[in-house]
Amino acid sequence: MSDTDVEIDPSTLCPFCDSLLPANPSARLTSLKDYLLSRPHIEPRTSIRNRKAKYLPIVQIASFCQLHKIETTLIPEGRKKGYPMTIDWDGLPGYVLILSLILAHFVSEC
Ligand SMILES: [Zn+2]
């Protein structure tokens, strides 16, 4: 038996593109998935990898697939790099002031 013969739990896969879903999806992602799976015109889709594959037009699933890709790749990468997970609104004016001073310095040298 090879690695490709191992059956993947379909609940861990996107029903629309068969990509791996995040282990801890956001409430927004879960809610959007539930909404899409309840659409009246959803149809089964043939997939070797995902026996629970579904079909909806791309315009209906694009936001969902984009969001789960962000949650599985971009957000974990940002965490590894130490990016803040929340916006420091109180500190924002200070950051803008520092950046404007830096920009003013570069402009004055031109
Ligand atoms: Zn998807």
Residues whose N, C-alpha, C, O or C-beta is under 5 A from the ligand:
A	BS01	ZN	C14 F16 C17 C65
